Amino acid sequence: MPEVTKPYVPGTPCWADLVVPDQREALDFYRDLFGWQGEPGPPETGGYAVCTLRGKPVVGIMTSMAQEGGSKPPPAWTTYLAVADADATMQKIKDSGGIPLMDPMDVMTLGRMAVVADTTGAVFGIWEARDFSGSQIVNEPGAVVWNELNTADTDTAGTFYSAALGLSAEPFEEMPAYLSLKAQGRVVGGMQGLENSPPGSPSHWLTYFSVDATDSTVDALVRAGGNVLKPPFDMTAGRMAVLQDPQGAVFAVIDATGPSPDEA
């Protein structure tokens, strides 16, 4: 049971949340698909729902809201990377060519967050933990097991994440065209080009959820109104598929589990 009991190392994906037009529909859909429990939160949090697995937080789901003078964001999963200081990291992001989409802000006493786009356009969040460090269960069925940057330019992205967040990019021995992202020498995510993404896809972070059986999960998703973007296929880490929930948010599933997050 991979429970997180230590703070996340800076640069490590520590949280994922979903923005959708209909929060209630999403809560019901993912409850049936992954077994999450969650309800809309109080008004002071904008109704943000923290979904749990075995009583511990795993992801968040919120209703999309229009920014001042703008439109509502499209349905999407966002990956958050742990940082020691959100404001200092934001300055590094700006200095490295990244684009602030939401300036650092306090989330009550839980932490401090911001949302940005990297130099190739991929959107992600940063999280400075205070009372809340992030997902407390990972790398098991129903929880996040992998985070992957799919980018139009791996060299440009690699330079950005190294300068702004201290991540290094190195080829995987098993898949030379695939790059691992390392924080303090430990693999925390992956990076690849857009060759395996649907034509016209922009640079993006993709969230993978672990499942017991990929094919049956895909069948359940289709019955619930979701779409299959890449049908189940076997690869080095397991059997995976790329999917779209009924409101349009894209994610991946794979029948693989990872090591305890506390293992070095």
N, C-alpha and C positions, 0 to 999 in steps of 0.2 A: 504494500500500500504506500505509494510514493507521496508522502505528506511533506510539505515544505516547513521546516522548523528553524531555518536560519534566514537572515536577510539575503536578498538576491544580490549577486555581484554586479556592480555597474556594467551596463551593456547587455545584460541578460534580459530576454523577454520575460516580463513578470506579470502581465495581465493582458486580457483581450476583452473588448466589449463590442457590442453590436448596436448600430443605430438603424432604426426602422420606422416607417410611418405608423405601424400598428403594434405597439408593445405587447398588448394582451395576446394577439395572434402569435407573435414570436415566442412568448413565454410558453404557450400551450404546445406549439410545434416542437420546440427543443426539449420540453419536458417529455413528450412522447418519444422523441428520437434518442435522447441521451440520458434521460432520467433526472434532469435538473429540477430543483425546486426553487421557485422564485415568485415574488409578488412585487407590484409597483411600490416604490419607496415613498417616503414622506415628501410634502411639497418643498421643504427646504433643500432637498437633493434633486429637485426637478422630476421626482417620480422614478429616479434611477433604481433599477432592480438588480440586486446582487443575487445571482443564481448559485445554489449550493449543491454539492454532491456529498452524501454522508454527513450533512450538516456543516460542511466547510466551503467557503467561497471558491468558485472556479472561474466565473466570467460575469460580465455585466451586460444588461440589455436596457436600452433607453429609447424613448420616443424622439424622432428627429424633429428639430426645431430650427426655424429659419434664423440665420444670423442677421444682425441689424443691417437693413438695406439689401439683403441677399435672399437667396432661395434656400430651401431645405436641402441638406446633403443627401446624396443617394444612399440607399441601403448598403451597408458595408460593415465588415469586421475590421477593427483597428487593433494592431499589435502595439503594446507599450513596452518600452525598454527602461530598465531601472537606471537611475542616475543618482549620484550623491548630492547634487545641487542643481535644481532645475534651471535657475537663473543663469548660473555659470555655463551650464551645458547649452542653453539657448544662445548665449553669446558665441560659443564655439560653433554652433550650427549656422548662425548668421555669417560668421567669419569664414566658414567653409563653403558658403554658397547655398545653404539650405534656406527654405522659405517658411517663416512663422505663419501658421494658420490660426492658432489660438495661443495668445501669450500666456506665460506662466500664471497660474491662479491657484489659490488655496482651495482644497476640498475639505471644508471644516477642519478637523484636527487629523484627518486621515493621511493627508499628504499634499503635495504640490504637483500640478500637472501642466502639460502643454501639448499641443498638436502641431506637427510640422510636416513639410514635404522635403525629401532629400533632393540632391542635385539632379536626379533623373525623374523626379516627379512622384515617387512613391511616398504615400502618406503613412505616418506612424505617430505614436505618442511617446512622451517621456514621463516618468513617474518618480518623484522624490518621496520615498516612504517616510512617514512619521508613525502614526498609530497603526497604519495598514500597509503591509509590505507587498501584497498582491495575491495571486492564486495560491491557495494552501494545499491543493491537490493537483498534481500534474502527472503526465506519463502513465496513465492508466485509462481503461475504457470509460468514456464519458468526459474526459478531461483533455486539455491541450497537451499534445505530445511533440509538436514541432512547429517552428515558425520559419518562413522562407521568403526571402526577397527575390522577386522576379523583376528584373530590371533591363531597360533598354541598353545599358552600358555598364558592364560589371567592373571595368577598370575605374570609371568615374565614381561609381557607387562605392567601391572599395576604398578609394582615396578619401571620400567624404566620411564614411563610418569610422575609418581609422583616426582622422583628425578630430571629428566631433564627439565620438563616443568611445574611442580607444579599442575598437574592434579590429581584429586582423582577419584577412580573407586568405584561405589556403586551399589548394585542390584536395578533394577526397581521393584517397588511393583507389577505392573501388570504382569511382566515377570521375575521371580526370576533368570532364567538362563541368562538373559541379563543384562549387566552392563551399567550404565550411566557414562559418563566422565564429571566431573565438574571442572570449572575454577572459583575460588573464590566463591564457593558454588552454582554456577549456571550451569545447565546442558547445555553442548555445543556439545555433541556427544555421541556415543554409542560404546560398545565393546562386542564382543561375540567370541566363539570358531569357529572352521572351520566346525562344524557339518552340518551347513546349506549351505556350499559352495560346488561347484562341486568337486568330488573326485580328489585328487592331487593338489588342489589349495594351493598356498603359502600364507603366511600371507600378508594381503593387506588392504589398506584403500579403502572404497567404497563410492563414491559420489552419493547422492540421489538428483534428481530434482523433484520439484513439478509440477504436471500436472492437468488439469481439469478433464480428464477422462483417466484412465490407459489403459483400453482395446483399445480405439480408438488410443491412442498414440502407443501402441504395433503394431496395425494393420498398422499404417503409417510407423513405423520403418521397418517392414517386407517388405512392398511394396518398400521401398527405399534401400533394400539390407542388412539390419541388421539382427542379429540373436537373438533369444529368449533363454536365458540360464535358466530362471525360469519364467514360464508363470504367468499371473496375479493371485494373491491370496489375500484373505482378512486377515488382521492381526490387531493388536490393534490400530495402528495409522492410518490405511486406507487400500486401495487396492494398492498393489505394484507389481512390476516385476523387474527382473534383466535381463539386455539386453547387447548386444554387437553391436557397430556401424559397418558399412561396412568395416572399416579398422582393427577391432579387439579390440578396447578399450571397457572396461566393465564399466557400470554404472547402476544405479537403478532409477526407476520412482515410484512415489507414489501420489495418489490423496489426498494429505494432505497439509495444510498450517500451518505455525507456527506463534508465536506471534511476535510483533515488536521487532527487535533486541535491541532496546533501553530500553525495559522493563526489570526491575531487576528480 
